[in-house]
Amino acid sequence: MTAFTIVLIIFIFFYTAGYSLQLWKEKNKLGSISVFILALALVVTPFFTVLNK
């Protein structure tokens, strides 16, 4: 179950980071930075909550 959770988190991170890259290309730099911070929060948060064993 833990491996599935980690893989799911990685896929969500790459999808969100890709969206952030697309926003950057469209010259929406503030939105891009905000979405990338959200992507980083998606990676960090589960290690303190769900995966804390």
Buried (B, 14 or more C-beta within 10 A) or exposed (E): EEEEEBEEBEEBBEEBBEBBEEBBEEEBEEBBEEBBEBBEEBBEEBEEEEEEE
